[in-house]
Amino acid sequence: MVDILHRIGAQSSPDKVYTALATIDGLAGWWTEKTDGDSDVGGVIRFRFDNAPAPGGFDMLVLDAQPAQLVRWEVVDGPEEWIGTRIRFELKQEDDYTVVLFRHEGWKEPVEFMHHCSTKWATFLMSLKQLVETGKGQPAPHDVRISNWH
């Protein structure tokens, strides 16, 4: 198994970053505007993208949500490579920054799609940083195009 790992720091409080990761409005502000569902533990959040392969996005089961500390999901629907993988956002305060340690864990193998997803995760994490620092992120469909896959 292989994982995608990223680290960002945002000049914002852990509570504000947690809200952006753990609420439907927060998620729609940095990942994709087409976000709905139940963001409580045990709920399923649906993320949709106009340019994504069928089913057009991802469904995430919320495994854990600890205010200002941790958000964890399991992918229950989406591209075959994603199903069964887990996504983790760990938060910690360092100086004036909230540090986000991100993991998309459990990939079966490092296929080309994983390379693409790693870069897209980086752009969306920068969108999260923008959202909590300025009030405006770059969620899909306004996200950075990185290749012919979008």
Secondary structure, DSSP 8 states (H G I E B T S, - for coil): -EEEEEEEEESS-HHHHHHHHHSHHHHHTTTBSEEEE--STT-EEEEE-TTSSTTTEEEEEEEEEETTTEEEEEEEESSTTTTT-EEEEEEEEETTEEEEEEEEEEESS--HHHHHHHHHHHHHHHHHHHHHHHS----BTSS---STT-
